[in-house]
Amino acid sequence: MTEHPAGAPVIGLDLGGTKIAAALVAADGSVLARHTLPTPATRGAEAVLDALAEAARAVRAPDAAAVGVAAAGVIDPASGTVTSATDTIRGWAGTALAAGLAGRTGLPVACDNDVRAAAATELSGLGDDGVLLYMAVGTGVGGAVAAGGRVLHGSAGVAGHLGHLPSPEADGLPCTCGATGHLEAIAAGPAITAHYERLSGEEADRLQTVAERAAHGDPHATAAVTLGARAAGRALGGLANALGPHRVVVAGGVPRIGALYQDALSAAFTAELMAPLRTLCPVPPRGGADAAVLGAAALTRTLPLHRPHTTGAPR
């Protein structure tokens, strides 16, 4: 791990399948500037790296010391590479993320999976024996597990990829990873939209459209939203029984569509719990919509920094 100047602001970048969020974050954790732009997910890795650099420039201050990137996919922080990814971002697997962005920005870069980075902001107050279960539902379904004060990476860096748990509600449906029947295939935003279209025979351009139709009493929209929510809640409840978490966080854009989704998820979660866990309930992230960029910025203090013109190894 390489140090950067104490007290200097850093840039946090949150890369998802739909958008890139950028923030300039002060040493005390306050957000000094924000910017968002669409993710060019279908245009390949080089276009995504260019967009990340553009987002960083939009919030950059002259004294910015480093860039932290919280990115979709399985990320190896030591090498700064994307070791595995679904087709949500085309050609993302194998990308030299840290080296590519360091070269474009001229700043040292630290990187990790987006949901793990956000989950790290939730560890305060859990204690040495605390267990955290974190799920993010958006364009995909991601997650993180923390124990003993640290977020787990696991073998091959795949710990926490909750979207690829088997889900009865998704039976037979193709997942973005190439398998079938995974949670992401029924619970992610695009998956809920696609299920609504299957049920209704009508088109919907995005999840918000489905949510609005549900709010106006459309039974097919209501069914699609609640099925996705129940699938997520059941998966979380089963994991809670296995892990015994002290805190369960549900984040991402999908839970923000409203009470219909949140209530269905919570009810399904509670129904799965063993008796000693019945007081446990999912909560939103403490950092709100800034959780991911704050977590990304924090990576620059905890993970290896990859400097410009390296071949991937930190120094």
Legacy VTK file of the C-alpha trace (Angstrom):
# vtk DataFile Version 3.0
C-alpha trace
ASCII
DATASET POLYDATA
POINTS 315 float
0.000 0.000 0.000
1.311 3.457 -0.924
0.616 6.549 1.155
-0.801 9.754 -0.287
-0.581 13.200 1.344
-2.498 13.396 4.617
-5.433 15.781 4.480
-5.620 15.918 0.689
-8.969 15.199 -0.977
-9.396 12.072 -3.082
-11.715 11.157 -5.934
-14.217 8.351 -5.468
-15.680 6.681 -8.572
-18.591 4.245 -8.483
-18.907 2.257 -11.710
-22.176 0.444 -12.263
-23.811 -1.056 -15.301
-25.978 2.024 -15.869
-24.086 5.027 -14.528
-20.785 6.294 -13.187
-20.933 8.432 -10.054
-17.959 10.589 -9.107
-17.248 12.593 -5.967
-14.413 14.654 -4.597
-14.145 13.572 -0.961
-12.381 15.576 1.736
-10.216 13.969 4.407
-13.104 14.234 6.899
-15.414 12.302 4.552
-17.478 15.247 3.359
-18.367 15.390 -0.331
-17.005 18.529 -2.003
-18.233 17.913 -5.558
-20.364 15.365 -7.431
-20.854 14.331 -11.039
-22.641 11.499 -12.862
-22.623 10.253 -16.430
-23.944 7.159 -18.210
-21.803 4.029 -18.359
-20.939 3.192 -21.993
-21.567 -0.446 -21.115
-21.914 -1.721 -24.674
-18.858 0.044 -26.112
-16.073 -1.957 -24.512
-13.532 -1.563 -21.732
-11.546 1.288 -23.285
-14.682 3.411 -23.568
-15.524 2.677 -19.937
-12.021 3.684 -18.820
-12.341 6.893 -20.844
-15.682 7.626 -19.166
-14.212 6.991 -15.701
-11.413 9.439 -16.474
-13.950 12.000 -17.703
-15.947 11.643 -14.478
-12.775 12.078 -12.428
-11.875 15.259 -14.317
-15.330 16.689 -13.656
-14.793 16.682 -9.869
-11.013 16.955 -9.656
-9.350 19.609 -7.511
-5.728 20.718 -8.011
-4.667 19.002 -4.780
-6.524 15.709 -5.378
-4.145 12.971 -4.255
-5.568 9.706 -5.569
-8.526 7.939 -7.160
-10.498 5.103 -5.618
-12.658 3.053 -7.985
-15.511 0.874 -6.811
-16.344 -1.183 -9.901
-18.733 -3.871 -11.005
-17.189 -7.321 -11.429
-14.698 -9.459 -9.544
-11.791 -7.119 -8.835
-8.291 -8.049 -7.667
-7.065 -5.019 -5.691
-3.452 -6.252 -5.663
-3.096 -6.411 -9.446
-5.714 -3.763 -10.179
-7.470 -5.990 -12.700
-11.009 -7.180 -13.374
-10.615 -10.927 -13.047
-14.189 -11.850 -13.951
-17.368 -10.055 -14.979
-20.796 -10.629 -16.459
-21.805 -9.201 -19.819
-23.508 -6.214 -18.153
-20.385 -4.282 -19.190
-19.148 -5.682 -22.487
-15.558 -6.877 -22.513
-14.953 -5.870 -18.894
-13.324 -9.127 -17.750
-9.540 -8.930 -17.950
-9.391 -5.134 -17.942
-6.332 -3.534 -16.328
-8.547 -1.132 -14.404
-6.013 0.527 -12.100
-3.249 0.900 -14.695
-5.677 2.112 -17.352
-7.194 4.774 -15.143
-3.885 5.837 -13.582
-2.519 6.436 -17.057
-5.545 8.509 -18.018
-5.645 10.644 -14.861
-2.002 10.825 -13.827
-3.048 9.901 -10.270
-2.477 6.745 -8.236
-5.495 4.435 -8.269
-6.907 1.868 -5.827
-9.785 -0.378 -6.833
-12.161 -3.027 -5.528
-15.619 -4.407 -6.178
-18.272 -1.707 -5.898
-20.462 -3.341 -3.289
-17.544 -4.371 -1.089
-16.335 -0.781 -1.112
-19.744 0.529 -0.065
-20.099 -2.147 2.605
-16.856 -1.051 4.245
-18.572 2.211 5.224
-21.027 0.192 7.354
-18.489 -1.440 9.694
-18.424 1.273 12.335
-20.028 0.152 15.562
-20.164 -3.565 14.737
-17.316 -4.509 17.066
-14.634 -7.155 16.693
-17.113 -10.025 16.428
-19.674 -8.217 14.304
-21.002 -9.746 11.087
-22.420 -7.607 8.290
-24.546 -8.800 5.368
-24.862 -6.237 2.564
-26.916 -6.502 -0.640
-27.059 -3.953 -3.454
-29.861 -4.265 -5.998
-29.554 -2.201 -9.155
-28.664 -3.087 -12.739
-27.344 -6.286 -11.177
-27.415 -7.798 -7.699
-24.196 -7.524 -5.718
-23.270 -8.042 -2.134
-20.649 -8.205 0.554
-20.026 -10.045 3.792
-17.906 -8.632 6.607
-16.660 -10.340 9.753
-14.124 -9.417 12.379
-14.012 -5.807 11.230
-13.123 -6.496 7.620
-14.936 -7.104 4.358
-14.202 -10.592 3.054
-12.748 -11.147 -0.413
-12.737 -14.942 -0.318
-11.261 -17.381 -2.808
-10.684 -15.741 -6.218
-12.243 -12.546 -4.854
-15.814 -13.754 -5.313
-17.052 -13.418 -1.719
-20.323 -11.530 -1.589
-21.589 -12.025 -5.135
-25.120 -12.608 -3.872
-26.726 -12.148 -7.277
-25.499 -15.573 -8.291
-27.210 -17.509 -5.551
-29.740 -20.028 -6.907
-33.262 -18.612 -6.697
-36.468 -20.658 -7.118
-38.209 -17.535 -8.445
-35.669 -17.363 -11.280
-35.937 -21.011 -12.305
-35.047 -21.364 -15.979
-34.235 -17.698 -16.504
-30.826 -16.844 -18.016
-28.434 -14.906 -15.783
-25.911 -12.363 -17.009
-23.115 -14.705 -15.836
-24.168 -17.366 -18.369
-25.886 -19.703 -15.920
-29.630 -19.986 -15.316
-31.833 -19.592 -12.266
-29.737 -17.074 -10.353
-31.193 -14.328 -8.162
-30.015 -11.537 -10.465
-32.220 -12.947 -13.259
-35.397 -12.065 -11.350
-34.429 -9.447 -8.740
-32.263 -6.891 -10.576
-33.870 -3.789 -12.056
-33.729 -4.935 -15.707
-34.932 -8.385 -14.623
-38.012 -6.952 -12.903
-38.737 -4.881 -16.014
-38.342 -7.943 -18.244
-40.646 -9.977 -16.014
-43.287 -7.278 -16.196
-43.089 -7.407 -19.993
-43.488 -11.199 -19.929
-46.529 -10.955 -17.659
-48.256 -8.050 -19.384
-47.167 -8.324 -22.997
-46.483 -4.589 -22.860
-43.192 -2.755 -23.181
-41.552 -0.796 -20.375
-38.454 1.276 -20.985
-37.105 1.089 -17.421
-37.868 -0.050 -13.890
-39.230 3.336 -12.848
-41.941 2.962 -15.479
-42.930 -0.385 -13.974
-42.959 1.133 -10.486
-45.197 3.976 -11.655
-47.624 1.526 -13.251
-47.681 -0.504 -10.035
-48.479 2.665 -8.086
-51.453 3.187 -10.394
-52.768 -0.319 -9.732
-51.356 -2.297 -12.676
-51.491 -5.902 -11.380
-48.714 -7.141 -13.663
-46.388 -4.355 -12.546
-47.221 -5.064 -8.906
-46.556 -8.769 -9.411
-43.193 -8.179 -11.082
-41.978 -5.771 -8.413
-43.082 -7.912 -5.487
-41.691 -11.130 -6.979
-38.264 -9.557 -7.419
-38.420 -8.167 -3.898
-39.510 -11.493 -2.382
-36.734 -13.337 -4.176
-34.160 -10.920 -2.767
-35.683 -11.094 0.710
-35.743 -14.889 0.763
-32.109 -15.091 -0.323
-31.091 -12.611 2.371
-33.067 -14.465 5.010
-31.396 -17.747 4.158
-27.979 -16.118 4.295
-28.835 -14.544 7.628
-29.590 -17.990 9.034
-26.213 -19.205 7.770
-24.119 -16.226 8.875
-25.882 -14.801 11.927
-25.335 -11.146 10.975
-25.661 -8.274 13.422
-26.622 -5.861 10.649
-28.266 -6.375 7.238
-28.110 -3.551 4.706
-30.048 -3.331 1.446
-28.782 -0.680 -0.951
-28.995 0.261 -4.627
-31.441 1.964 -6.925
-34.123 -0.742 -6.933
-35.062 -0.460 -3.216
-35.540 3.261 -3.739
-38.559 2.704 -6.010
-40.752 2.702 -2.922
-42.629 0.946 -0.162
-44.134 -1.766 -2.384
-40.687 -3.199 -2.998
-39.289 -2.572 0.474
-42.260 -4.070 2.295
-42.280 -7.223 0.142
-38.531 -7.730 0.647
-38.753 -7.231 4.409
-41.690 -9.605 4.770
-39.950 -12.334 2.767
-36.744 -11.822 4.750
-38.494 -12.114 8.104
-40.418 -15.220 7.027
-37.156 -17.098 6.462
-35.482 -16.247 9.770
-34.801 -18.679 12.572
-36.352 -17.643 15.880
-33.219 -16.104 17.477
-32.922 -13.687 14.544
-36.532 -12.495 14.406
-35.685 -8.974 15.588
-33.298 -8.497 12.665
-34.528 -6.336 9.784
-32.921 -4.931 6.625
-31.925 -1.269 6.775
-30.787 1.264 4.147
-27.104 2.255 3.966
-25.923 4.891 6.415
-24.212 6.833 3.646
-27.371 7.052 1.568
-26.821 7.570 -2.137
-23.184 8.552 -1.451
-22.266 5.193 0.130
-20.549 3.802 -2.951
-18.451 6.886 -3.765
-17.467 7.294 -0.106
-16.439 3.652 -0.029
-14.491 4.119 -3.252
-12.628 7.091 -1.827
-11.780 5.095 1.313
-10.060 2.428 -0.812
-7.160 4.831 -1.322
-6.330 4.486 2.392
-6.694 0.722 2.742
-5.661 -0.928 -0.546
-2.593 -0.851 -2.829
-2.189 2.292 -4.908
-1.221 1.734 -8.540
0.750 4.646 -9.967
0.777 5.824 -13.590
3.032 3.945 -16.025
3.111 0.751 -13.968
2.249 -2.617 -15.463
-0.270 -3.358 -12.736
1.877 -3.950 -9.653
1.684 -1.319 -6.909
4.854 0.392 -5.790
LINES 1 316
315 0 1 2 3 4 5 6 7 8 9 10 11 12 13 14 15 16 17 18 19 20 21 22 23 24 25 26 27 28 29 30 31 32 33 34 35 36 37 38 39 40 41 42 43 44 45 46 47 48 49 50 51 52 53 54 55 56 57 58 59 60 61 62 63 64 65 66 67 68 69 70 71 72 73 74 75 76 77 78 79 80 81 82 83 84 85 86 87 88 89 90 91 92 93 94 95 96 97 98 99 100 101 102 103 104 105 106 107 108 109 110 111 112 113 114 115 116 117 118 119 120 121 122 123 124 125 126 127 128 129 130 131 132 133 134 135 136 137 138 139 140 141 142 143 144 145 146 147 148 149 150 151 152 153 154 155 156 157 158 159 160 161 162 163 164 165 166 167 168 169 170 171 172 173 174 175 176 177 178 179 180 181 182 183 184 185 186 187 188 189 190 191 192 193 194 195 196 197 198 199 200 201 202 203 204 205 206 207 208 209 210 211 212 213 214 215 216 217 218 219 220 221 222 223 224 225 226 227 228 229 230 231 232 233 234 235 236 237 238 239 240 241 242 243 244 245 246 247 248 249 250 251 252 253 254 255 256 257 258 259 260 261 262 263 264 265 266 267 268 269 270 271 272 273 274 275 276 277 278 279 280 281 282 283 284 285 286 287 288 289 290 291 292 293 294 295 296 297 298 299 300 301 302 303 304 305 306 307 308 309 310 311 312 313 314
